[in-house]
Amino acid sequence: MPRQAKSAAAEVRSLREEIERHNYLYYVLDRPEIPDSEYDAKMRRLQKLEAAHPQLADPASPTQRVGAAPREGFGKVLHSVPMLSLDNAMSREETAEFEARIRRFLNHTGPIAYVAEHKLDGVAVELVYEKGLFVQGSTRGDGTTGEDVTANLRTIRSVPLRLRAARSRGLPERLEIRGEVILSKRGFAQVNAQQVERGEPEFMNPRNATGGSLRQLDSRVTASRPIEMFCHSSASLEGLHVSTHWEFLDLCRGLGLRTDRANRRCASLDEVFAYYEATEAKREELPHEIDGVVVKVDSLELQRRLGERDRSPRWAIAWKFKPRQAATRVLDIWPSVGRTGVITPIAALEPRNIGGVTVSNASLHNMDEVERKDIRIGDEVLVERAGDVIPYVLRSFPEKRTGKERKFHMPSACPRCGGRVRREPGEVYYRCLNVACPTKLEGGIKHFAGKHAMDIDGLGDKLVHQLVETGLVKDLAGLYHLELDALVDLERMGEKSARNLLARIERSKQTTLDRLLNGLSIRHVGEATAKALADHFGDIEKVLAAEPDDLLEIRDVGPEVARAIAEFFAEPRNRQQVRRLLDAGVRPAWQPRRGGKLAGKRFLFTGGLAAMSRHEAQARVERLGGAVATSVSKNVDFVVAGEEAGSKLKKARDLGIEMLSEQRFLDLVGDA
């Protein structure tokens, strides 16, 4: 091996070990040693080296967590040992009866030690490792058969792709680890903020959001969400040389698998009681949602003797917390309009204290939920509050109705502006179609002025509300017609502040095409898609004239996004708004990436690449001035065919498009 290649191999090996060590310190030991920026720098260096030396590819490399093309569906996985559910206990007495049953079954009078664990509220999964390498991951499913979500689990940094050797024990030939995938409270808030930004409905609770994240057909979506995993058990402990569950958890940490640091070994049931009470008291302060404590017999020999019932083990029980729920009455249901025009039914409730917070409103999410739960004005309902999540209505009590209750109907006109309301085919929510709706306008102005759009500092919530309420701004273009005298008359707006704001608005006229497109609040169009549109078309007039088929040629623009963009610009009022912005002096300049040896060439990728992710390959093409297509057409110059290339390959051959192997592609792009 040439000296340069040997040096690269040594550095790659060192970087992989460093990155995995820092993952272990961060996720398993909770002792990070370096800042995120330094970690990211090491990852970028590793990615660059692996791209330059494809012969060093390793499926267990930290860089190989993301990048597979979207799949058409999930395969099925048969669990070697069924993933059982747990019986529940709802009180101290029922937990004491759990121990009494154990003693009767075993005829045991001696002490029994337990391990108490937080009952994490997430999605149960199983990880399979062979010779230390992560080879398969699946959901619990029905307990016997789950869904293959390997690609998505690989994106979770707290899931090691390669196990560490656990001191003198070495690595097991095969290990089936079970655990819970969750979203922390902070992560849940982040995911819902992303949903709102895209104009999508919020998730109802962290478990719902976790399930949605884990079942994405595109692993890149999963990777964008901060989901985590905690390990708690194994399908089989044979060959692991441990005699207690507590030793097993310690072994997991030694192997690099994350466990909950809140787990405790309890020498008696009294210690379990104390652990439960302490945990319930600090429940609100925990970083993630839990709904109880799992109590497990510590001795693996006792577990073996106790065995299982049909659906649950005899040696474990879930002691649930008192529910943070309350019954109350629906006083009214009113439609709330969001920034993108989504109209959400909100229940006005008789105030109730739930988990220390007075609740008087709860989102009903969408009309499908209202109808499925049959919630009516005047109903008595059960409301739950989960941590810091907006309260939601679990169910109604039809048996308590008096006959005076009324069904809620989504209005045909927007409650704020009177504009037409429509439910899109295949969607669960209704939208106001009026682009000038004041509520949409306020949200739209704040988004338009954001730092990733037109970057107009100083347009806060209160000022935007005044501008809309007073009629000074009736659309986005109205910002560019504001005058000093009118601004000075507004509440808490002095002459100096008004002049500064007008100067910032004037400066924003010189902008880029992607910033303008991002600022228009087009459904599904954020920074990345706006840049892709600007790169592809280079001119606002071409964007306005684009047909759905033209939009599908853009990387990361699928049918749903293409349809949303085309429909936005097909609406006359939206086109008029763009015209008014241009007439007001907004100049969205753009210089598509030109030059480079791939200028004017369009590439399509099919199948998996060994040396790099598809995303990185596409980025290399663009850095060299080329473009990337997502569908086969006569406009494609080259098709790069990786492993397991799909139906696109045959269609491309039929059209006579030139085929490139992965190696030929690498030779073409070099170190770009």
N, C-alpha and C positions, 0 to 999 in steps of 0.2 A: 504494500500500500504506500503511495507517495507520502512524503513527509507532511505536506499540507493537509492531505486527507486524514492522516493519523492525528494531526493537531486538532482538526475539526471534530473528529470522532471523540477525542478526549474531552473537548470543551462541551460537546453535546451531552455526553454521559454525565459530566459534572453538573451542567445546568439542570438536567432532568432530576438528578438526585437532590440538588439544592431546592428546586421548586417543590418537589414532593415532600421534602423535609419541612419546608415552610407551610405547606398545606397541613401537614401533620401537627405542627406547632400551633397553627391557627385554629383548626377545626377540632382536633382531638384533645390537645393539652390546654387550649385557650391561652397560649403564651406567645403571641406574635413577636418576632424579633426585628422585623424590618417594616418600613411603611409601605403602603400599597403601591406608591410610585416606583419604589425599588423592585418590588415583586413584578410589576408590569414591565419594567425595563428588562428583567431577566427573561420573562416570557417572550418579549419581542425579539430579543437576541436569539433565543432558541428557535423561534419560528424562522428567522432569517437563515440560520445555519442549516436547518432541516430542508428549507427550500433550495438552498445552494448545493446540498449533498443528499439527493433523494435516496441514495443507497443506505442511508442511516435511518430510514423510516422505521418506526416502531409503533404498533397500535396502542401500546400502553404509555406513549409519550403524553405529557400534560397538554401538548398542543392539539391532541387528537380528540378533544372532548366534543367539538362542534364541527359541523360542516356538511353533513350528509344531505342529499337532496330530499325534499318532502316525499313521504311515502303515501301509498294509496290506501293503506289500512294497517291494522295491527294483527300480527300473527298470534296464535294461541300457544300457551305454555302449560304443560301438565306438571303440577308440583309433585315432586318425588314423595313428599309427605304433606297431607292436607294442611292448609293454613287455617287453623281453628279460630273461632271467636271466643270471647270470654263471657262467663256468667257475670251478672252484675250484683252488687250489694248497694243498698241505698241508705244504710244506717250502720252505727256501731254494733247494734245487735245482730244484724245480718252478717257482718264481717266476723263476729264472734262465732256465729253458727257455722260459718265456713271452716273455721278451725275445728269446731266440734265434729263436723262431718269427717274431716281428715283423721282425727283421732279414732273415731268409730270404725272407719274403713280399714285403718292400719292396726287397730287395737294397740295404739301407741300412747304411752303415758309420759314419756320423757319430754324434754324441751324441743321446740320447733323454731328454727331460725327462718327468717324471711328476707327477701329483698323487696323494698318498696320503690316504685318508679313512678314518675309523672305519666299520666295517661294523656299522651300527646294527641291533639285533635287534627289528624291529617289523613294520609292515604297509605295503607299498608302495602309494602313491596317486599320482594325477595331478590337478593343478589347472589349470583353463582360465580365462584372463583375456581379456576382449575390451574393447579401449579402456581398459584399466586396471582393469576391474571383474571381480570373481570371479563367474563365471556357472555353473560346473559342477565337481564333484569326483567322482572315481571310484576304485575299488580296482583293483588290477592284474588280478584275475580269472585267466583262463587266458592272459593276455598280449595277447590280441586283443580280448576283451570283458570289461569289468568291471562292477561294480555302482555305481549312482548313489547316492553318499552325500553329496551336496552339503549337505543340511541339517545333517548331523552335522559335516562339516568346517568349516562356518561357525561352529560353537561354539568352535573352537580359537583362542585369542587370538594364537598365533604364526602363524596364517594370515591375512594381510591381506585385507580385503574390497575394498580399493581400493589399487592400486599407487602408489608414489611416483614422481615423475618423476626419472629417474636422470641427474642433472647435465645435460649438454648433449644426451644421447642421446634424451630424450623417452620416450614410452611406445609399445611395440609395438602394432600393431593387434590381434594375437592372440598369446598366449603360453601354451604348454602346459608347465607345470612339473611335474617329478616329484620325489618325495622319500619320506621314511619317517616314518610316524606312530608314536610310541613312548610308553611310560610310563617315567619315571625310576624308579630303585630306591625312592626315597621315595614316589613316586606309586603304585607297585605295592603297597607296604606299606599305604598309605592305602586303596586300593580293596579289598584283602583284608580290612582291618579293617572296612570297611563291609559286606562280604559276611558276615563273622562276626556282626556286629551284627544283621543281618537274618535270621540263621539259614540262610544260603545257603552252598553249598560254595565254598571258596577257589579262585581261579584257580591253575593249575599254574605259570605263568611270565608275565613281563611281556608277551611277544608274544601269548599266549593272551588275557590281559586286555585288551590293546589291540584285538585283533580283535573281542572281545565288545563293547567300548565303541563301536567305530566302526560296528558293524552293529546298533545299537539302532534300533528303529522309532520310538521317542520320542526326539527330539533333546535333550529336557531331561535324560534319563539320561546321554547323552554329555556334556552340558555339566557335569554334576556330577562328572565324572572328570577328573583333571589330565593329560590327554593333550597331547602336544606334536608339532610337526612340524619336520623339517629338510629343506631342499631340496638336491638334489644333481645334477640334470640337466634336460634339456629334450627334448621330442619332436623339435623342429626349432630350429636356431639361425639360420635365415635371417632377415635383416633386423636382427639384434642387433649387428652390427658388432664382433664379437669374434673373435680369431684363436686363442685358447687356452682351455682349460677353466678355467684359473686366472682369466682375465679374465671368463669367464662367471660364476664364483662371486662375483667382485667386483661385477659388474653386478646379480646377484640381491640382494646386500646393499643396493645403491643403490636398488633398486626396493622395498625393505622386506621382502624375503623372507629368512627365517632360514636360515643355513647353519651347519654345524658349525665352531666356532672352532678345533677341533683339526686341521682340514685343513692339509696342508703341501705346498708345491711342492718337488719333489726334482729336482735337476739330473742325477742319475744313479741307477742301480739300487742302488749302494752306499748312497746316502742313503735309499732306500726300505728297505733292510735295517736301517739304524740306526733309522729311524722305527718299523718293526715291533717291534724289540726293546724300544725305549723304551716303546711303547704297551702291549705285553704285560706289561712289568714293573709298570706302574701300573694295570693293568686293574681290580683290585679297588677302587681308589680313585676310579674314574670314577663320575659321578652316574647313568649309565645303562648298560644291558647292551650290550656289543658282543661279537661272536664272531670278529673278524678285522679285516683291513685291506683296503680296496678300492684297487687300483692302476690308474690310468688314464693313458694317454698324454696328455700335456698339449696337444700341437699338434692343432688341429681339422682341419688339412689332412691330417696323418698318420692321424687317425681316419677321415676320409672315404675315404682310399685303402685303409685296412685293411678297412673294411666289417664285415659280420657273417656268422656262420655261420647255420644254421637257427634256433637258439634263443639265441645269445649273440654279443656283439660280440668281434671279434678284438683290440680295443685296450684291453680292461679285464679284470681278473681279481680274484677274491676270495681273498686269502691268509688261510686260516682259522687260528685259534689252536689249539694243542693242546687237545683236549677235556678239560674238568674232569669226567672220568668214571672209573669204576673198576668192575671186576667183583668181586662179593662173593656171599655166600650168605645166603639167607633162613632164619634160625634159627626164626622163628615169625611168625605173623600174629595180631594181637590187636585186638579192637574197642575203640575209644576213644569215649567219650560226651562230647558238647559241651553247652554251656549250653542250647541249644534242643532237645536230645535227639537231634540228628543223630549217628549212629554211623558212625565212619570207620575202615576197616581200616588198621592201621599195621603195616609190616613191621619186625620186629626183625632187624638185620643183623649179620653178622660185621664188626667195626669196620674201616673203611678210611680212609686219609687222602686226601681229595679236595680239591684246590685249597687246601691248607693247613689244612683243618678235618677232624677225625675224625668220621666219620659212622657212627652205629650204629642209627639209625631213619629210616624214610622213609614219608611218607604215600602210601597207594595210592588215596586220594580217594574211591572208591565202588566198589560191586560190579561195575558195568558195566566199569570200568577193569580190575579184577582179572580178569574173564572175557575181556575183549578181548585183554589181554596174556598171558593164561593163566599167571598167576603162582601158584606153589604153594610150600608150606612145604618147604624143602629144596632149592629151585631155586637154580642159579647165575643171577645177574641182573646187568644193567648199570645202574649208578646214576649220575645226573648231579646236580651241584650248580651252580646258576646264581647267582653273586653271593651275596647274603644270603638267597636264597630257600630255603625248606625243601627238602631233597633229595627227588628223586622217582625212581621206578624206570622206566627207559625200556623194558626188555624182559627177557624170560627167555630161557634157552638150552635149549629142549626136547631138543636133540640130546645134551645132557650128562646127561640124567636117568639114574638108576640103577634106578628102579622103587620107591624108598622115599619119593618125594615125595608130599605129601598136598594135596588141594584144601582151600581155606578156605571155610567156609560161614558166612554171617551168622547169628548166634544168633537164635532166636525169642524169647528172653527177654533183657532188658537185663543186661549183665555186672555192673553196679553195684547194681541194685535188684531184678532179677528181673521187672520189669514187662514188659508185652507190647510187642513190636517189630513195626512195620508199615512197609511201603514204600507210599507214597501213589501212586495211579495217575498216570502221566505224569511222575513224579519219578525221580531216579537214586539217591536216598539213603534209608536206613532211619532211623526215629526210634523212640526210647523214648516210649511213650504215657503213662507214669506221671508225673503232674504232681509227685509227691512224691519222684521219683528224687533221691538225694543229690547226684549230680553236677549234674543240672539245677537242683536246689534251690540249691546253692552259687552257680552262675552267675546264677540267677534273683534271689537275694538281693542280689548285688553290683549287678546291673542295677536292681533295685527301689530300692536305696538311692542310685543315681546322682544327680548334680546336676540332670539333666533329668527325673528321675522324682520320688521322694519326698525326695531331697536329705538323706539321713542321713549326715553326715560321720562318719568313724571306723570304718566297717565294712570293714576291709581284708581281703585274701585269707586271712591266717593266722587272724584272728579268726572270719571266716565259716566256715572249715573246722572250727575248734573247736566253734562253735555247732552245726553239723550233726553232726559226729562224736560229740559228747557227748549228742546228742538234745535239747538245750535248745530248738532251733528245728526243727520238723518241717514247717513250711510258712511262707509269708510272714507270716501272721497271728501266728505264734509270736514274732516280733520284739516284738509289743505285749504279750506276757505274760512277758517277761524280768523277773527279780527281781534286786535288788542282790546278795544273798548268793551266788547261783549265778554271777553274772558275776565277782565278786571271786575266786572259786575257780579261774578260768581262768588259764592261763599268761600272764604279763606283763600282767596286768590288775589294777591297784590300785583302791582304793575311789574315789579322785577321778576316775579315767578312767571307771570304771563309772557313777558318778553323771552325768558329762557325757554319756555315750552314752545313758543312759536319758532324759535331758532332751531330747536331740536327737530321739530316737525319739518322745517324747511330742509335741514340736512338729510333727512330720511328719504328725500326725493331721489337722491343719487344712491341707488341700491343695486342689488343683483337679482337676477330672475328667480333664483331659488328662494331667496328671502321673501319676495313678493308672493310667489306661489304658496309657500308655507303659511304666509299671513292671511290667506284668503279663507281659511277654515274649510277646506275641501275635505270631505270625509275620507279617512284612511291616508291622508297625505300629511306626513310630518317632514322633518328635515331631510332624511335620507331619500324619501320618494321625491321630494321637491328638487333635490340636487340631480336625481336621476332624470327627471323630466327636463330640467334645464340643460343637462348634458346632451340629452337626446335631441331636443328641438332647437335649443339655442336662441329662441325668439318667442315672445309672448303671442304673436299672431299665429305662429305654427301650433302652439299649444291650444289656442282657441279653436283652430280648425281640425284638431286631431280626432280621428274616429277610434272606436274601441279597438279595432284590429291594429291600428298604429301604436296605440298605447301598450298593447300586449307584447310589442317588440322590446320593451324596456325591461331590463333586469329587475327582479323583485316586484314587478307589476303583474298581478294575476287577474283573472276575470272579474272578481268582485271589485278590486281597486280600479281597474280600467273602466268598469261600468259607472262607478261613483264619480270619477273624473269627467267622463263624457257627459253624464247627466248634469253635473254641476255647470259645465259650460254650455249645455244645451238650453239651460234656463235663461230666458231673455234678460231677466233682472240681474242675474249674475254677470252676464256679458256686458250689460250697461254699466254695472258697477266698475268693472275693469276699465271700460272706456273712460269713465269719469275720472278714475285715478290717473290714467295716462294724460287726459286733457288737463288735469290739475298740475301736471309737471313731473309725475313720477316716471323715472327713467330706469327700467330694470335691465341693466347691462349684463351681458353674459358672453364669455368666450369659451366655447366648448374646447375640450382638450384636443388640440391639433398637433400635427407633427408626430415624430416618433415613427418607428419602422412599421407599426401596424395601423397607421392612419388610414381611415377609409375602409378598414376590414372589419367584418362582423363575424363573431364566433358564437357557436352554440355548444354547450357541454351536455353530455349524456353519460350516465354511469358514474361510478365512484373513482376518484383519483387516489393513488397511493402516496404520492410525495407531498401533497398539500390538500387543504380543503378546497372545495369548489369556489367558495367565497374569495379565497386568496388568489386562485387562478384567474377569476374574473377581474379582480383588482389589478393583476399584472397586465392583463390585456388593456384595461383602461389607462393604466399609467403609460403605456406605449402608444396611446392615441387610438386604440381600437374600440369597438363597441361589442356589447354582449346581447345576444338574442335569447329569448326563453321559449320560442316555438320555431318549428321548421318552416322556412319559406325560401323562395328563390333569392331573397336578399341576403341570405347567410352565405358567407364565403368559405368558412371552415367548420367542420364538426369535430370536436375533440371527444373521442370515444374512450371512456374508462371501463372499469370492470362492471359487468352486468348491465351494459348499455341497454336501454329500453327500446320502445317502438319508434322513437325518434330516429334511430339509426337507419332503420329500413326505409323510412320516408325520405330521409336525406339522401340515401343511395339512389332511390328512385328519381330524385331531382338532379342527380349528378353532382352533388356537392362534395368537395374534396374532404377526405377523412384524414385526421391526424391522430396518431397514437399518442399516449401520454408522453413518451420520450421525445417524439418529434415536436410536440408542443413545448416541452421544457427547453429543447435546443433552440426553438424559435424565440422564446421570451427571455431566456438567459436569466440574469439576476435582477430583473426589473423590480 
